[in-house]
């Protein structure tokens, strides 16, 4: 019975994240029927290519310092002063890494522009936007570990409202086309990066003129091994648009990214649950109580059953719903939705086991798994898109996500053993 208050708090926090994510999800879903009627598939393809670029740049900008800052909060005996110094060190890494990536982008901007069919201005802009996004994630992470879900949701929803407002103004009223959507997304991120910094300063989470080489090393030891991991995520979740564009054209890439955006409805639910779950999980793991670990395992299996049911529903009713939402010009997206939702479901299962790897702070093997899965995805994409068209990209994504989930589960058990098969033992 001692855990009942924890369950109540978990459900309360989870519900706030879910509501926040649902509101946040309204951005792509409210915009989709509008944008698909104001932008042709090739213009939507340009938006997709900008997302590809953001994914590539985001793998390097910041070096996952938001995750390092969040994990540091759970260290025993951490004082408020040390927490401020650690966040300051993370910001120093963010500034330095952004400068290096910006310099590299300046050198190769023409080649990148030609590869992605994007204007050079957006190639450089992507680095600045990625830095702003990383700063927002640091602010959100500090609220998450402190279980301040309402503040987390308020910032997230505020950014989404600005995003949709600017996009509608630029695309519908000013007729700026794909540039208008990219500008709306970018300006909303940069505006809220400023807000995030101001709020961290207000909450006394920042220290200036701090030089802590030990904290720099600690943050880098957490983040640098994750660079291959993030690069692998890029290969898993973003490079498919690049392959589709190169093999099938910009218009087909636009149709594909519409289907991907619709499938992310599931990912938003998984993300909300995980944000509430991580602080609760880490508290339980810190207690080192066997019965609590078995309880966690039971919860995980029940959640997996719920995810499987959602995926089955997507295969059954997804195609009919898609055509009604996005219109005839993007009707091909309906044939992809089931496979993409399967991939999202496997990604949701992955989140439940990868938390143990982050808790252990030993992330090297996780990076190896993600890179392997990402390379597998690229190989499958090249093979299946050639023979199956757009459906091949969605199938490749699902297979790669399944492989990543199973291998990460194995890594998690090596890094932090859990009683996944406790019910088979005599004492279970």
Buried (B, 14 or more C-beta within 10 A) or exposed (E): EEBEEEEEBBEEBBEBBBBBBBBBBBBBBBBBBBBBEBBBBBBBBBBBBBBBBBBBBBBBBBBBBBBBBBBBBBEEEEEEEBBBBBBBBBBBBBEEBBEEBBEBBEEEBEEBBEBBBBBBEBBBBBBBBBBBBBBBBBBBBBBBBBBBBEBBBBBBBBBBBBBBEBBBBBBBEEEBBBBBBBBBBBBBBBBBBEBBBEBBEEBEBBBEEBEBEEBBEBBBEBBBBBBBBBBBBBBBBBBBBBBBBBBBBBBBBBBBBBBBBBBBBBBBBBBBBBBBBBBBBBEBBEEEEEEBBBBBBEBBEEBBEEBBEBBBEBEEEBBEEBBEBBBEBBBBBBBBBBBBBBBBBBBBBBBBBBBBBBBBBBBBBBBBBBBBBBBBBBEBBBEBBEEEBBBBBBBBBBBBBBBBBBBBBEBBBEBBEBBBEBEEEEEE
